[in-house]
């Protein structure tokens, strides 16, 4: 990595830092997984392409604004008690110099995808609990429904983001708040009892969950899977954002195996066949899936209407 600058002045302008990579880098493609739907209270994309996000660092809350800087860099500005910590770890979060050794896809579509999307990086926020909660909300429900639940709970129980961010930007609740949210509030947000109880159990051990960020991804995943209600899919969705794990394949996803099958083989496949087919791409299976989608080459035929959205509030 080259050319890093850090502005030491903290004011309404905030702290700032610019980081660069030795190869092309795209800030939008890289940080989009942080956004949980178009109305995510914790993430906002401006008309100028800037990505605003609010998080809880170990040193405190932070609002940050990320923008593209040339073909190979990112510029960040941050506000709040966690600003300095966030900026210090910016290059690590954006995986600017991640190791692509061994990533040599053979399928023509993946080769082309890797060529046309050179700026993609993984994400390594290190904020495990922050990534885990929305992943739990997304378990076995329509994405639209889970995003609505996330918006409802964050807007009611989160806190205003520091700094001059967009109107309505929020910091998600801390672990103690998630633990104390009444069951009827989860119910009103259309979160079923199983998912609500899983969030509460995770919140009780949030400190140990956060410490998994310092472990190798495979060991961290094993630790997370030991928690009741957290399986392979939930851990993968968390690892894709918190651990920078390029191999975190979302096995168990309702659509993924079919998309991979139709896109690369011209027919549907199940999870077992997807795992077998993508095995040669280990440890870059998630990267391959992301590249396929971002290059516009992922597809799956539509067969009939979608399954109905479950409303747990009617139960």
Buried (B, 14 or more C-beta within 10 A) or exposed (E): EEEEEBBEEEEEEBBBBBBBBEEEBBBBBBBBBBBBBEBBBBBBBEEEEBBBBBBBBEBBBBBBBBBBBEEBBBBBBBBBEBBBBBBBBBBBBBBBEBEEEEBEBEBEBBEBBBEEBEBBBBBBBBBBBBBBBBBBBBBEBBEEBBBBBBBBBBEEBBBBBBBEBBEEBBBBBBBEBBBEBEEEBBBBBBBBEEBBBBBBBBBBEBEEBBEBBEBEBEEBBEBBEEBEBBBBBBBBBBBBBBBBBBBBBBBBBEEBBBBBBBBBEEEBBEBEBBBEBBEBBBBBBBBBBBBBBBBEBBEBEEEEEEEEEBEBEEE
